[in-house]
């Protein structure tokens, strides 16, 4: 698992392994349980500014709902200068900036459809700009057409790189195009150059760049149609002019790797990939090729470590797919090896194996299943097992939210969960019931789980776990009082270890949360009805006091 200095003090695990904002927030937020007393009243400045704004709103209503409209400037984050509610009182404003340059002035937003934006203007008596009409019906439409996009993926357009929507000097535009080329957005640079050529001046350096990009596109086309020599010959002058453009370097590396795979010029390929990694040391694309070269030389263990680094250091979809295609067959054999290691008690070896393969194939269901099973088997502390269970339950919830009604993928966590419950003192059948409870919501199935749990009462030393599990089932059925009766009975069975910790958490959490709700009811009026309903399941005050002593 990754660990950076900047992460110290933050809890959780999943967000450290993948982009998961939900997990980060859930692990680290601090709830506020107070009331509104911390809020301050409005200041004199706020009251004065609000009064001015209310006057403008009154004028807006008199004019039929629109006070003013912008028809000449396309709205963006930087389209307007600073705007104030009132120039006379702008010193009172602590947070400045409006949607446009005046309060309640409607912005012109044609990106959702120029016709709709123009119709909105005319409906309120404003005439839209002819210049913007030409741009969005002639050039912008072309930008979004399939003929213009060609075979490249194109999801949007940014004004800074658009030579029509924002006027920039030729020098600035050329720098922007080079930035696109050097940041692997060559297709977008080409589209912008096409538009620039049609709509304004086109200096020689821009013409040369456009010509070079067209050469590159031709080379790519030749490569896709297996005209490898033509493609390689086309790249020669481009590599001389642009030796450090990552897209060009990556494309050339394909030729060398094709030959290396056929046993030709492997040394040349190694030297080239080493130089590419010197230029781009964190690029997963070249790391993948380095791993392939190691694999060809029989250094498979080293290759797998490099592949894992490549997986983590690239978001290139093609590279990820190529890694999947190469590694998935070996992943199937790996999980068999993991099971064999677990069967003979070599848990540490199984964990080491699956930790690597989880980095290699994090989305492979079988690899993920055995990774969590190995973690459940190798955990040496109760806290590690609890952390694992929490992580698995969060994953199940997240995957259910992403694909409601589809439970195929979440089934892979069953064995790890069951093993974790067993490690925490639940006998095999009760551990399976606890796991099945996570996956069950139907009323009949829940009742069947309760019956399965009751069968465990024949073992006196495990009766606390039995009552605890039955209580969990009743709680999921919505039978809160019956659930707590089973929890109390579990406590009376003198259960020890983890089950006692679980019961203490349940009771203390309920008492804490209930006391907060009781305070709210008391503040609003009479809390007696809530108190009777909430505390009734515990019995007398003396019994509650005794319960708290046992839990602490």
Secondary structure, 3 states (H helix, E strand, C coil): CCCCHHHCCCCCCHHHHCCCHHHHHHHHCCCCCCCHHHCCCCCHHHHHHHHHHHHHHHHHHHCCCCCEEEEEEECCCCCCCCCECCHHHHHHCCCCCCCCCECCEEEECHHHCHHHHHHHHHHCCCCCCHHHHHHHHHHHHHHHCHHHHCCCCCCCCCHHHCCCCCCCCHHHHHHHHHHHHHCCCHHHHHHHHHHHHHHCCCCHHHHHHHHHHHHHHHHHHHHHCCCHHHHHHHHHHHHHHCCCCHHHHHHHHHHHHHHHHCCCCHHHHHHHHHHHHHHCCCCHHHHHHHHHHHHHCCCHHHHHHHHHHHHHCCCCHHHHHHHHHHHHHHHHHHHHHHHHHHHCCCHHHHHHHHHHHHHHCCCCHHHHHHHHHHHHHHCCCHHHHHHHHHHHHHHHHHHHHHCCCCCCHHHHHHHHHHHHHHHCCCCHHHHHHHHHHHHCCCHHHHHHHHHHHHHHHHCHHHHHHHHHHHHHHHHHCCCHHHHHHHHHHHHHCCCCCHHHHHHHHHHHHHHHHHHHHHHHHHHHCCCHHHHHHHHCCCCCHHHHHHHHHHHC
